[in-house]
Amino acid sequence: MQYVTEYRDREKAAALSEEIARQTRTDRSYRFMEFCGGHTHVLSRWGLTDLLPPNVKMIHGPGCPVCVLPVGRIEMAINLALTEKVILCTYADTLRVPTSKGLSLFNCRALGGDVRMVYSPMDALNLAKNNPDRQVVFFAIGFETTTPPTAVAVKTAKNLGLKNFSVFVNHVLTPAAMEHILKSASKNSPAGLLDGLVGPAHVSTIIGSNAYEGFAKNWEKPVVIAGFEPIDMLLAILMLIKQTNEKRHCVENEFTRAVSPEGNLIAKKLMKDVFTLRKSFEWRGLGQVPFSALKLADEFQDFDAEKRFNMPELHSPDNKACACGAILRGEKEPRDCKLFGTVCTPAHPMGACMVSSEGACAAYWRYAPKGSGVQKTTK
């Protein structure tokens, strides 16, 4: 584990913090958005924001795959379990997201829904093989990181000729969301005042650093791809500060040990073979985002759960008291939500940002310092 501990070295962190302070100009502010929820957890877990000068602000973006899934899509999955009586399989974080009706995939099991947690799409496919008399649906969510495994499962199901396996596809695309945030920004919104972007780590291993060139060129915003260790994050922030000071806007890759310019060519081909773009898709907090999500290509339509079960599209409002949407847009922080840490806790979440292991609210709750005002009650 020496390779990891080198990226958690206290002296290196202190040196980077001092260099950030030296490079930061006192006559201006710096606002950088970390798109990935994993980076939000890195900042909170290691207390990195406390090492930054007061005029360097990190803005949390919509990089939590469970958080950005709108309520209506979860209600569609619940309907599959309760009405169509399928075996519904999905990842753990998705199970506890509350809907407008007060239901979740987890508690709909008490109403007779057969909902199961899986670790991969192949687990769902194996359930279909072992239960030929039941329809099995995989509730697929996530960014480009989790999309290739879904593609493998669909191709395998086609090769096996499985008739009782299908996928409810909710895979979304990182660059489209980043583009939407920048396009919809006005001079008075936090997103409009961004000085740079921290590129996600896991997603970038798939799509590569070249995928962000448009943001640097067209929006004149520096992008630095960062790993998930504290040294990674501090170094990425320093690189963004230097680009901002020098009025440069290019893509830099701090996470060279895992991310290449072209990305994972095999994974990208899998996605291209199995999926095609949706014209539009609803995101929690962002609304309808053009060409931001995937659906199965014509060749694999037999495995599309939306077509197999004639699923109606549902659109439901978020809890009005929950600030999850504003947090995903970078307009608020978790502590700005009046529910945070009181009514809304990990034991009784009111919104997806508290449920997901990558959610900003979950990060603030888990790593809140003493005296921060967060009441860690689970009653």
C-alpha positions, -999 to 999 in steps of 0.1 A, spaced: 0 0 0 30 23 -1 18 37 -34 -14 50 -17 3 63 14 26 84 -6 -6 104 -17 -16 108 20 17 122 32 12 150 58 44 168 49 36 168 12 2 181 20 16 209 41 40 219 14 12 220 -12 -9 240 11 19 266 15 24 267 -23 -13 273 -28 -12 302 -4 18 316 -22 2 313 -56 -32 327 -46 -36 364 -53 -52 384 -26 -69 408 -51 -92 382 -65 -113 351 -57 -111 316 -71 -142 294 -76 -136 259 -88 -163 232 -92 -154 196 -84 -179 177 -106 -174 143 -89 -191 133 -57 -160 113 -48 -140 145 -48 -165 162 -25 -159 133 0 -121 137 -4 -123 174 5 -145 167 35 -128 136 48 -93 151 48 -104 186 58 -88 200 27 -109 231 25 -95 242 58 -60 242 42 -72 266 14 -70 304 16 -104 321 23 -107 333 -13 -104 298 -28 -138 283 -29 -147 247 -39 -182 244 -55 -199 210 -54 -213 198 -87 -238 172 -100 -213 143 -100 -233 119 -78 -250 93 -100 -278 84 -75 -283 121 -66 -290 133 -102 -316 105 -109 -350 123 -108 -378 111 -86 -400 100 -115 -374 74 -127 -373 58 -93 -411 57 -92 -411 40 -126 -388 13 -111 -410 9 -81 -440 4 -105 -420 -24 -122 -416 -42 -89 -451 -37 -76 -472 -38 -108 -453 -60 -131 -440 -83 -103 -405 -85 -118 -373 -93 -99 -358 -58 -98 -321 -56 -93 -300 -25 -87 -271 -10 -67 -273 -5 -30 -274 34 -30 -304 34 -52 -326 14 -28 -331 41 -1 -338 72 -23 -372 86 -12 -399 95 -37 -427 120 -37 -451 93 -24 -429 85 5 -419 51 -10 -384 38 -18 -372 7 -36 -362 -6 -2 -395 -2 16 -416 -12 -14 -405 -48 -5 -429 -46 24 -457 -42 -2 -446 -73 -21 -420 -59 -44 -391 -83 -52 -362 -58 -51 -327 -71 -47 -293 -54 -43 -266 -66 -67 -229 -57 -71 -229 -59 -109 -253 -63 -139 -240 -99 -143 -255 -107 -109 -289 -97 -123 -282 -117 -155 -274 -148 -134 -306 -143 -115 -325 -144 -149 -307 -176 -159 -316 -193 -125 -352 -181 -125 -365 -188 -161 -401 -184 -150 -395 -148 -137 -388 -115 -155 -356 -99 -142 -349 -62 -147 -317 -45 -140 -322 -9 -129 -290 6 -145 -278 39 -133 -245 58 -133 -221 78 -154 -197 64 -180 -179 44 -152 -208 20 -147 -220 20 -183 -196 -6 -199 -206 -34 -174 -242 -29 -184 -232 -31 -220 -214 -64 -213 -245 -78 -196 -268 -68 -225 -245 -84 -251 -242 -115 -230 -280 -118 -226 -284 -115 -264 -257 -142 -271 -275 -165 -246 -309 -158 -260 -323 -149 -226 -360 -139 -229 -365 -129 -192 -338 -103 -188 -341 -66 -196 -325 -33 -185 -341 -1 -173 -315 22 -186 -307 54 -167 -270 59 -177 -260 96 -180 -231 114 -195 -206 137 -177 -196 161 -205 -233 169 -213 -240 179 -177 -209 200 -175 -219 218 -207 -255 223 -194 -242 239 -162 -220 263 -181 -247 271 -207 -275 278 -181 -253 299 -159 -260 336 -157 -239 364 -143 -257 361 -109 -254 324 -105 -226 305 -88 -219 284 -119 -215 316 -140 -187 327 -117 -167 294 -120 -130 299 -127 -122 262 -135 -133 226 -132 -119 195 -114 -124 167 -139 -137 134 -124 -113 105 -119 -132 73 -125 -152 87 -154 -120 100 -170 -104 66 -170 -131 56 -195 -136 87 -216 -101 101 -214 -88 136 -209 -94 146 -245 -132 146 -237 -128 179 -218 -109 199 -245 -141 216 -256 -146 231 -221 -112 246 -221 -114 259 -256 -150 270 -260 -157 282 -224 -122 293 -217 -122 273 -184 -92 254 -172 -99 217 -164 -76 196 -142 -84 159 -138 -77 147 -103 -73 114 -84 -91 105 -52 -63 110 -26 -56 143 -7 -24 150 -25 -42 145 -58 -68 171 -49 -44 197 -35 -22 194 -65 -52 198 -88 -63 229 -70 -28 244 -73 -27 236 -110 -61 254 -114 -49 284 -95 -18 287 -117 -38 284 -149 -62 311 -136 -34 334 -127 -17 330 -160 -50 334 -179 -46 299 -195 -74 275 -201 -63 240 -211 -69 205 -199 -43 192 -175 -42 156 -162 -30 153 -126 -42 116 -125 -17 104 -151 -13 70 -133 -48 61 -144 -61 84 -171 -49 86 -206 -58 112 -234 -79 86 -253 -94 68 -224 -104 31 -224 -109 23 -261 -125 -11 -254 -150 3 -229 -159 32 -253 -165 7 -281 -187 -14 -259 -208 17 -251 -210 27 -288 -221 -8 -298 -248 -12 -273 -262 23 -266 -273 54 -285 -281 89 -273 -314 101 -260 -325 134 -273 -332 146 -238 -332 133 -202 -343 147 -169 -317 153 -142 -325 161 -106 -317 198 -100 -308 204 -137 -341 196 -155 -341 184 -190 -306 182 -204 -302 176 -242 -282 145 -254 -271 137 -218 -282 101 -214 -282 68 -232 -307 42 -243 -303 8 -259 -295 7 -296 -320 -8 -321 -301 -41 -322 -308 -46 -284 -344 -33 -282 -356 -67 -270 -338 -60 -237 -352 -26 -232 -375 -27 -201 -392 5 -210 -404 -11 -242 -410 -46 -229 -433 -33 -201 -446 -3 -219 -434 19 -191 -450 54 -190 -426 83 -184 -432 98 -149 -422 133 -137 -426 140 -100 -415 170 -80 -387 169 -54 -395 175 -17 -399 213 -16 -381 216 17 -350 196 4 -322 216 -11 -307 187 -30 -314 202 -64 -297 235 -55 -268 216 -41 -263 197 -73 -264 230 -93 -237 244 -70 -260 271 -57 -260 258 -21 -240 238 4 -256 210 25 -256 232 56 -277 257 38 -306 232 37 -329 236 67 -334 199 69 -298 189 70 -287 172 102 -321 175 119 -350 160 99 -326 147 72 -300 122 84 -285 90 69 -309 70 90 -339 90 77 -329 107 45 -352 132 29 -332 135 -3 -308 116 -25 -278 138 -15 -280 123 20 -286 87 8 -258 82 -17 -222 74 -6 -211 100 -31 -237 127 -20 -225 160 -7 -249 159 23 -236 125 32 -200 138 31 -208 168 52 -226 146 77 -200 119 80 -170 142 82 -185 172 100 -160 187 125 -169 191 162 -186 224 168 -199 226 132 -235 227 144 -244 194 128 -266 174 152 -257 138 146 -289 123 159 -304 92 144 -336 93 164 
